[in-house]
Amino acid sequence: MGGGLVAAQGLAIQICEWDVATGALLETTPARLPSAIAPHDFVITENYYVFVLNGMELKLAPYVLGLCGPVGALLTTGEGVTLKLVPRPGSTAAKLGRKPLTVRTQDPYFAIHHANGLEELAVGGGAGEVPMIRLYTAAWPKVGAGPFLGDWGGAVPLYDDGKIAPTQLLQTTIRLFEEGASVERVVAVEACIDHPHVDPRFEGDHRCRYLYMSYCNDGAPSGSSGSPPIGWMRWDRQTGEQLVWKAPPRTFCEEVVVIPRPTAADEDAAVADAADCWIAGMMYDADRDASCLAILNGDDIEAGPVCRLWLSSAVPHGLHGCFSPGAVFGLD
């Protein structure tokens, strides 16, 4: 996604889709977001690009004048999120002539990372059916007006006083009507978590069942305060079951990468989400001041790592990885 600021009219963007195998550009879609600030993440479903725009304000002049850094120029407004739905080119929604849709809410949560977005009732379905989109998002459930990241207490998060808001998994249900849409949001996982992911074979797919994420704490009450990640969790969106593995004391767990286990015939041939995958994540052991790559079974995550690949030193905290099947880099 690329974009540029257009004064008083929001953010003009261009959404691009590429072929994974060849890198060829397949589609470009111009759109305009009713915000001066680009979202950190967005969702792709079968028919739509979905943007969740947080209530934020950009104070550009102090930044341009060198009076503050980029974070200091950002403020949360305490207003509800705005959703922007843009039909994907060639989709049923586009063929039916559906236009981009803006949905404003009174719900002041703060979306950070989306795990998945899926359509559970088809666009253009049978009579009486209301198309429905579900989003699964790591978010702060409520944010008031004030400095962005103001509860950190400094340049980095200070967890000791318990004032940092927890990150929780939210489920947002969007029901599409001929004119407009309704939005309902609930907390799906009350524990403090972050960086949820799904098996990539089920991204944008209503058959998606399991979400994998960093686990921080259950809280007291549940999810009442943020804390560093100390384990990993698998959540079953059909049953609500939560399975957690906790690392040893003074060991901290990074964001997961979900690696599909290929089937005998075709690695893309999975017809049901059976947690048939590997979960990879970095761990840092503060006692030995070293990091390792941990590998867990997706279908037995609570048993912990099946192997740990230790490095000779510590690896700094990092964000966002991916797995590329069959690719080997830097090895002869």
N, C-alpha and C positions, 0 to 999 in steps of 0.2 A: 504494500500500500504506500503510495506517495501522495503528497499534498502540499498545499500552500495556503497561507492565511489570506482571507478576503475580508476586508474591514466591514463590520456590521452585518455581514451575510454568512458568517460561519466559516467553516474550513472546507475548501474545495479539495477533493481527493480523487485519486484514480486507483481502482482496485484491479489487480492483475492476477491471472491464473496461468501457471506454467505446467507443462508436461513433465512429470517427475523423471521419466526415463530419458528424454532427449533434451530437456531444458528449453524447449520451444515455447514461446509465448502463445497461449491459446485464446485468451479473452482479456479485454480491458473494459472496465465499466467506470465512467465518471459518476461522481456523486458529491453531495454536499452535506456536511454534518453541522447540526445546529450548535456548534461549540467552537471556541477559539483554540481548544486544546485537543490534540489527537489522543484517542484512547490508547492505553497500554496494550490492549489485546482486542480481538474480535472473533466472532464465531461464523463458521460456514455450515449451513445445512443444505439439504437437497435443493431447496428453492431460493434461499435467502442468504445474504450477508447480514449479520446482526451485530450492531454496535451498541454497547451500553456506555452511555456518556455520564460521567459523574458530575455532581454539582461543584464546579470549580470556576475560579476566576483567575485571569492572568494579568498581573500588574507589570506590564512590559517596560514602562518608563524607568523605574528604579534599576531594573536589570541592564537596560541599554546605557544608563548613566554610570554604571559600575557601582551602584550603591548596595547591591545584594547579588547573591548567586542565583542560579536558575531555580533552586528549590524555594528560596526566599521570595521569588516572584509569584509563587503559586499559593492560592488560598482556597480552602474548602468553604462553600457557601452555606452548607446545611440544607440545601434544597434537594428535592427528589431527583433520582436519575431520569434521564431521557433515553428512550430506546429508538434506534433508527434501523429500519429494515429495508434493504435494497434487493430487489429481485435479481437473481443470477441470470446471465444471458443464456438462452436456450432452455431454461427451466419451464416447468408447467406454469408457474406464477407469471413468468414473462410472456409466455404464449397466450395466457388468459388476459393479458394487458394490465396486470396489477402494477400499480405505481409505488414508488418509494413511500414508506409510511413512517411518520414520526409519532411516537407515543410518549407523552409526558406523564410522570408519576409524582406522587407526594411522598415517595419512599426514599429517605436519604441514606441509603447504603452506599458503599464505595467498592465498586468492582475492581479486582486486581488481575486475576488470571482465570480464564475460562478453561474448563476441562473438556467440555463437549457441548454441542447443541444438536438437537435431533427433532424430527417431526413425527408425532405419534398419530396424527390423523392427516390424511393426504390433502394437499392443495388440489382443488377441483374434484373432491371426492363426491360421495353420494349425497342425495337430498337430505338436508337436516344435519349433516356433519359440519362441525366447525373446525377448520384446520387448527392444529395446536402444536406449538413449538415449546420445547423444554430446554432451558439453559442450566448448566451446572458450573458454578462460579465460586472461586475463592474470593472472599470479600470481608470487609468490615461491615457488620450488620447495621451500624448507625454512625454517622459522622456529622458533627456540628460545624458551625462557622468558626473559622480560625486558620492559623498557619498550617500548611500542608506538612504532615508528619510532626505536628507540634507536640504530640504526646511521647515522642522519642526521648525527650529530655536532654538532647544534645546532638552531636554530629552522627552518633551511632545509637542504636536502641539501648536504653538502660532499663533492664527488666526488674531490677531489685525491688522497686517500690510498687510493682504490680499495677501500674497505671497505663501500660500500653494495651490498646484494644486488641482482643483476639481476632485472628483470621479464622473464619468458619466457612463451611461449604453451604452455599445457598442453591435452592432450586427455584427457578423462575419459570412460570407457565404463562405463555402468551397465546391467547385465543384470538384468531383472526376472523373478522366479520367483513361483510361487503363494505361497510364504512367504519374504519377504525379497528381497535383491538382492545381487549382487556388484559390486565397484567396482574398476576398473583405471585407473591414471593414468600417462601418459607425457608427456615433453617433446616437443611437436610442432615447435617452432622454438627452437633453442638460442641464437640471437642475442638480445641485450637489446632488447626491444621494449616497446610499451605501447599502450593504447587500441585494440584490434582491433575492426573492424567488418565487416559484410557488406552486400551489396546488400539493401535492406529488402524487396524482393520475395521474398527467399529466407530471411527470418527464420523460424525454426522449421520449415524445409522441408529434407527430405533431399536435394533437388537442389542445395543450396548447395555451391559448389565453391571460391570464392575468398574469402580474408580479407585485409583491408587494414589497415595499422597503422603507427604511428610506429616508425622504426628508430633505434636508439641506437648499437650497436656489435656487432661479431662477438666481441670479447673475446679473451683469450689466457690460458688456453684459451677456447673460444667461450662467450660469455655469462658470464664469470667476475666481472664487476663492472658496476654500474650507471653510466650516464652520461647527459647531456642528449640529447634526440632531435635527430639531424642529417640525417634523411631520412625516406623512406617506403618501405614494403615491401608487396608482394603475395605471399601464400602460397597455393599450390594444394594443397588437401587430398587430391586424388586422386593427384597425382604427387610431392608434396613440393617442387616447384620454388619457389625463392625469388627474386623479382626486386626489386632495390633501386635507388632513385635517391637519391644523396647530394647534399645542398645544398653550395654553396660554403663555404669556411672561414669560421668565425665567424658562420654563419647557422644558426638553430635552428628546428625544425619542430614545429608544434602538432598536436593530435589531428585526424584526418580526419573529414570528413562524406562519405558515399557517396550520390551523386545518380543515380538510375536515368535512363538515356536512354529516353524513351518510344518505344514501337514505333509503326508507322504506324497500326495499328488501335486499340490500347488500351495505355496505359502500364503496365497490370498484366498484360499478356498474355504476358510472357516465359515460355517453357516450359523453357529451359535457362539455367544460369548461365554466360554467355559473356563475363563481364567487360564487359558493355555498359553502362558507367556512367562518370560523371565523379567524380573525387576532388578534394575541396576542402579546403584546409588553410591556416592562417595560418603565415607565416614571419617571423622577426625577424632583420634584418641588423644585427649589432652595430657594424659599421664606419660605416654611415650612420645608425644609431640610428632606424630606421624599420621598419614592418611592412608586409607585403603579403598579399593573398589569392592563393594559387596554385591553379591549376586544372590537373589532370593527366588524361590518358586512362586509364581503368581497364584497358583492354586493351593499353596501351603505357606502363605506369607508369615503367619504367626510363629512358624518354626524357626524363623530367622535365616541368616545367610547360609547357603550351601557351600560357599567359598568366599574367602577374603584375599584379595590380591594387594599385598602391602607394598607401599612405595617407600623409598629411603628417606623421605622428608615429608613435611606437611604441605598440603595444597590449600591455597587461600579459598575462602568462601566463594562459590560461583553460582551462576544462574543459568538455567535452560540448556539442555543438551539434546542430542538426537542420536538415533542409531541408523546406520546405513548398511543394509545387508550386502555382504560380498565385497565391501570396500576395505582396503588395507592401506594405511597411510604411513609412510616413513619406515617401512619394514622391507628389507631385501630378502 
